[in-house]
Amino acid sequence: MTQNLLGRSAAELQDWAVAQGQKPFRGRQLHDWIYAKGAHSLADITVFPKTWRAALVEAGIEVGRLKEVHRSVAADATTKLLLSTEDGETIETVGIPTDQRLTVCVSSQVGCPMACRFCATGKGGLQRSLQTHEIVDQVLSVREAMDRRPSHIVFMGMGEPLLNSGAVLEAIRCLNDDLGIGQRRITVSTVGVPKTLPQLAELAMQRLGRAQFTLAVSLHAPNQRLREELIPTAHGYPYDALLEDCRHYLEVTGRRVSFEYILLGELNDQPEHAAELADRVGGFQSHVNLIAYNPIEEEEFKRPTPQRIEAFRRVLERRGVAVSLRASRGLDQNAACGQLRRQQMTTSSSGS
């Protein structure tokens, strides 16, 4: 069975090298080659004796890097990668650049079980959760593809992070300790899974010693009825219970909660929807992030007009709600989460 080294800490790699009969400094070298130099295989690590490298390969030891199978670059330089896993699955990751930062949008699962109607990923269901090294590799792959150091990480790609919280938290530890990306520059987005928010807060404190990353909760509606229409799994998680869990998370971690709200033209983008949303989250130590819908096939949702977006934002501001509008990026290159993977799967099946 293959053993992957990517995702392990400096101390773990040093202990592993010693267990292999090597000096501790070999573990430190390995850490440098994996995280700083981005080695894809043991063959790349030329400071290791050839006989030892050959023995490790024979024993099924690998760095654990994924293979890039497709790259899509938009006019605004947003770069989407399709990566192949060891078992032949594919996942998406996206590099979103500005002058000041490079944000990497990472996936936590292959597919997604939440079946949100506006999301391309959910159309294909869930295949499996990702392992820690498969999450960390996405950041390294974007770093290589764009030849630039990532500054921010958002768990907003394929999958529901809170259904894979163990690997997600370990990936955050690795990104923080081994790649030097501060927790405050990492965001974990969830559509809401019953009982997982209190668990996340406690696990983060246990495993990371602190929970300084941002929690982003996808509301996408101002009430339970409309939320269930957009997110079928929401029927098992009442709106009030979700908000109460968010308050508990805030109390445990001391970190403000961000609420994601995707604006769907003529469906949830009316001023009365904004007023109802303000009533729900007003007085809450939170922030609302508005997102204009990116159209996908199989659904007839519309992208809201700029005027409707601005009117929605103004209502929230007048009600005292902190609000921002996420800029749409990569619209000319299958920007919506899961679109590139579905396109590739469709092409592969039609050509077989």
C-alpha positions in Angstrom: 0.0 0.0 0.0 1.3 3.5 -0.9 2.5 5.7 1.9 2.4 9.5 1.1 4.8 11.9 2.7 3.1 15.2 1.7 1.0 16.6 4.6 3.4 15.4 7.3 5.0 18.0 9.6 8.7 18.6 10.0 8.8 16.6 13.2 6.9 13.7 11.7 9.3 13.6 8.7 12.3 13.7 11.0 10.9 10.8 13.1 10.0 8.9 9.9 13.6 9.3 8.5 15.0 8.0 11.8 12.6 5.0 11.7 14.1 4.3 8.2 17.6 4.1 9.7 18.6 7.6 8.6 20.0 10.6 10.4 17.5 13.2 11.6 18.8 15.8 9.1 17.4 13.6 6.3 13.9 14.4 7.6 14.7 18.1 7.5 16.0 17.8 4.0 12.8 16.0 3.0 10.6 18.7 4.5 12.5 21.3 2.5 12.3 19.4 -0.8 8.6 18.7 -0.4 7.3 22.1 0.7 9.9 24.7 -0.4 11.2 23.0 -3.6 7.9 21.3 -4.5 9.4 17.8 -5.3 6.9 15.6 -7.2 8.7 12.3 -6.6 11.6 10.8 -4.5 13.6 10.8 -7.7 13.6 14.6 -7.6 15.3 14.6 -4.2 18.9 14.4 -5.5 20.5 14.9 -2.1 19.3 11.4 -1.0 21.5 8.4 -1.8 20.2 6.6 -5.0 20.1 3.3 -3.2 17.8 4.7 -0.5 15.5 6.4 -3.0 15.2 3.1 -4.9 14.4 1.2 -1.7 11.7 3.7 -0.7 10.1 3.5 -4.1 10.2 -0.3 -3.9 8.5 -0.1 -0.5 5.6 2.0 -1.9 6.7 5.3 -0.4 5.8 8.4 -2.5 5.7 12.1 -2.0 2.0 12.1 -2.8 1.7 14.7 -5.6 -1.3 14.8 -8.0 -1.1 14.9 -11.8 -2.3 18.0 -13.7 -4.6 16.8 -16.5 -6.0 20.1 -17.7 -5.4 23.8 -17.2 -7.7 26.7 -18.0 -6.6 30.3 -17.8 -9.2 33.1 -18.0 -8.6 36.6 -19.5 -8.2 37.9 -15.9 -5.5 35.3 -15.2 -7.7 33.2 -13.0 -6.3 29.7 -13.4 -8.3 26.6 -12.9 -6.6 23.2 -12.7 -8.0 19.7 -13.1 -5.9 17.3 -11.1 -5.9 13.5 -11.2 -5.7 11.4 -8.0 -4.0 8.1 -7.6 -7.2 6.2 -8.0 -8.2 8.0 -11.2 -10.6 10.6 -9.8 -10.4 14.2 -10.8 -10.7 17.4 -8.6 -10.6 21.1 -9.3 -8.6 23.9 -7.7 -8.5 27.5 -8.7 -5.9 30.3 -8.4 -7.4 33.7 -8.2 -4.8 36.5 -8.5 -4.9 40.2 -7.8 -2.0 42.6 -7.5 -1.8 42.1 -3.7 -2.7 38.4 -3.3 -3.1 35.0 -4.7 -6.1 33.1 -3.4 -6.3 29.3 -3.9 -9.8 27.8 -3.9 -9.4 24.2 -2.8 -11.7 21.1 -2.9 -12.2 18.9 0.1 -14.1 16.0 -1.6 -14.4 14.4 -5.0 -17.9 15.6 -5.9 -20.4 16.6 -3.2 -23.4 15.1 -1.5 -25.2 18.3 -0.7 -26.9 18.7 -4.1 -27.3 22.5 -4.0 -29.3 23.2 -7.2 -27.1 26.1 -8.3 -23.8 24.2 -8.0 -22.3 22.1 -10.8 -20.4 19.9 -8.4 -23.5 18.6 -6.7 -25.0 17.3 -9.9 -22.6 14.3 -10.0 -23.0 13.3 -6.3 -20.2 12.3 -4.0 -17.4 9.8 -4.9 -15.2 10.2 -1.7 -13.5 12.6 0.6 -10.0 13.8 -0.1 -7.0 12.9 2.0 -4.8 15.6 3.6 -2.0 15.3 1.0 -4.6 15.7 -1.8 -5.8 18.9 -0.3 -2.3 20.4 0.3 -1.2 19.4 -3.2 -3.8 21.7 -4.7 -2.0 24.7 -3.1 1.4 23.5 -4.3 0.0 22.9 -7.8 -1.4 26.4 -8.1 1.9 27.8 -6.8 3.7 26.0 -9.6 1.2 26.8 -12.3 1.2 30.5 -11.5 4.8 30.7 -10.3 3.7 32.8 -7.4 3.3 32.1 -3.6 -0.3 31.7 -2.5 -1.3 34.1 0.2 -4.9 33.1 1.0 -6.8 29.8 1.0 -10.5 29.2 0.7 -12.2 25.8 1.2 -14.9 26.7 -1.3 -14.2 24.2 -4.1 -15.7 20.8 -4.6 -17.3 19.1 -1.5 -18.6 19.9 1.9 -15.6 20.5 4.2 -17.4 19.7 7.4 -18.0 16.1 6.1 -14.3 15.8 6.0 -13.3 17.9 9.0 -10.4 15.7 10.1 -8.5 16.0 6.8 -9.4 19.6 6.4 -8.1 20.6 9.9 -4.9 18.6 9.3 -4.5 20.4 5.9 -4.9 23.8 7.7 -2.2 22.8 10.1 0.1 21.9 7.3 -0.7 25.0 5.3 0.0 27.1 8.4 3.1 25.4 9.8 4.8 23.9 6.7 3.8 26.5 4.0 3.7 29.5 6.2 0.1 30.6 5.4 -1.5 32.2 8.4 -4.7 30.8 9.8 -6.4 34.2 9.5 -5.9 34.0 5.7 -7.7 30.7 5.5 -11.5 30.4 5.1 -13.6 27.2 5.5 -17.0 27.4 3.8 -20.0 25.1 4.7 -23.5 24.9 3.5 -24.5 23.6 7.0 -24.5 20.0 8.4 -26.3 19.4 11.6 -24.1 19.0 14.7 -20.8 19.7 12.9 -20.3 23.4 13.8 -19.9 22.8 17.5 -17.7 19.8 16.7 -15.5 21.9 14.3 -14.9 24.5 17.0 -13.9 21.8 19.6 -11.7 19.9 17.1 -10.0 23.0 15.9 -9.1 24.0 19.4 -7.8 20.4 20.1 -5.8 19.9 16.9 -4.6 23.4 16.1 -4.5 24.9 19.5 -6.6 27.8 18.3 -9.3 28.4 15.6 -8.3 31.6 13.8 -9.5 30.6 10.3 -12.7 32.2 9.1 -15.9 30.2 9.1 -18.1 31.0 6.1 -21.7 29.6 6.2 -23.7 29.5 3.0 -27.2 30.8 3.7 -28.3 31.7 0.2 -31.8 32.5 1.4 -33.4 34.6 4.1 -35.8 31.9 5.3 -36.2 28.2 5.7 -38.7 27.7 2.9 -36.6 29.3 0.2 -33.4 27.7 1.6 -34.9 24.2 1.3 -35.8 25.0 -2.3 -32.2 25.8 -3.2 -30.5 23.4 -0.8 -32.4 20.1 -0.5 -30.4 18.9 2.5 -31.5 22.0 4.5 -34.8 20.4 5.4 -32.9 18.5 8.2 -31.3 21.7 9.5 -33.7 24.4 10.5 -32.6 28.0 9.9 -32.8 29.0 13.6 -30.8 25.9 14.6 -28.1 26.8 12.1 -27.8 30.4 13.4 -27.7 29.1 17.0 -24.8 26.8 16.1 -23.0 29.8 14.5 -23.4 31.7 17.7 -22.0 28.8 19.7 -19.0 28.6 17.2 -18.4 32.3 17.8 -18.5 31.9 21.6 -16.0 29.0 21.5 -13.5 30.5 19.0 -14.0 34.2 19.3 -14.0 34.4 15.5 -16.6 36.3 13.5 -18.8 34.2 11.2 -19.1 35.1 7.5 -22.4 34.4 5.7 -22.3 33.6 2.0 -25.4 34.6 0.0 -25.5 33.7 -3.7 -27.8 36.1 -5.6 -30.1 34.4 -8.1 -32.0 36.7 -10.4 -35.7 37.2 -9.6 -35.6 34.5 -7.0 -33.8 35.6 -3.8 -32.5 39.1 -4.8 -35.5 41.3 -4.0 -35.2 44.1 -1.5 -37.7 42.3 0.8 -35.3 39.3 0.8 -32.5 41.6 1.9 -34.6 43.1 4.7 -35.5 39.6 5.9 -31.9 38.5 5.8 -30.9 41.6 7.8 -33.5 40.8 10.5 -32.0 37.3 10.8 -28.3 38.2 11.0 -28.6 41.7 12.5 -26.9 42.1 15.9 -24.8 39.1 15.1 -21.0 39.5 15.0 -21.0 38.6 11.3 -20.4 39.6 7.8 -22.5 39.0 4.6 -20.6 38.2 1.4 -22.8 38.6 -1.7 -22.0 36.4 -4.7 -23.6 36.9 -8.1 -24.7 33.6 -9.6 -22.5 32.0 -12.4 -24.9 30.1 -14.7 -24.5 26.3 -15.1 -26.2 23.9 -17.4 -29.3 21.9 -16.3 -30.6 24.9 -14.2 -32.5 27.9 -15.4 -31.4 30.3 -12.7 -30.5 33.8 -13.9 -27.6 36.0 -13.0 -29.0 39.1 -11.2 -28.7 42.5 -12.8 -26.0 45.0 -11.4 -28.9 47.2 -10.3 -30.6 44.5 -8.3 -27.2 43.5 -6.7 -26.6 47.1 -5.7 -30.1 47.5 -4.3 -29.7 44.4 -2.2 -26.4 45.5 -0.8 -27.8 49.0 0.1 -30.7 47.5 2.1 -28.2 45.4 4.2 -26.0 48.4 4.7 -28.9 50.6 5.8 -29.9 47.9 8.3 -26.4 48.0 9.8 -25.2 44.7 8.4 -21.5 44.5 7.3 -21.6 43.4 3.6 -19.3 43.0 0.7 -19.7 41.8 -2.9 -17.4 39.1 -4.2 -16.0 40.0 -7.6 -16.8 37.4 -10.3 -13.6 36.0 -11.7 -12.9 33.7 -14.7 -16.4 34.0 -16.2 -15.0 33.0 -19.7 -13.5 29.7 -18.4 -16.2 27.7 -16.7 -16.0 29.7 -13.5 -18.7 27.9 -11.4 -17.4 25.2 -9.1 -17.4 21.8 -10.7 -18.0 23.0 -14.3 -14.6 22.1 -15.6 -14.7 18.6 -14.1 -18.2 17.9 -15.4 -17.1 19.1 -18.9 -14.1 16.8 -18.8 -16.2 13.8 -17.6 -18.8 14.5 -20.4 -16.1 14.7 -23.0 -14.4 11.5 -21.8 -17.7 9.6 -21.8 -18.8 10.8 -25.2 -15.4 9.8 -26.7 -15.4 6.3 -25.3 
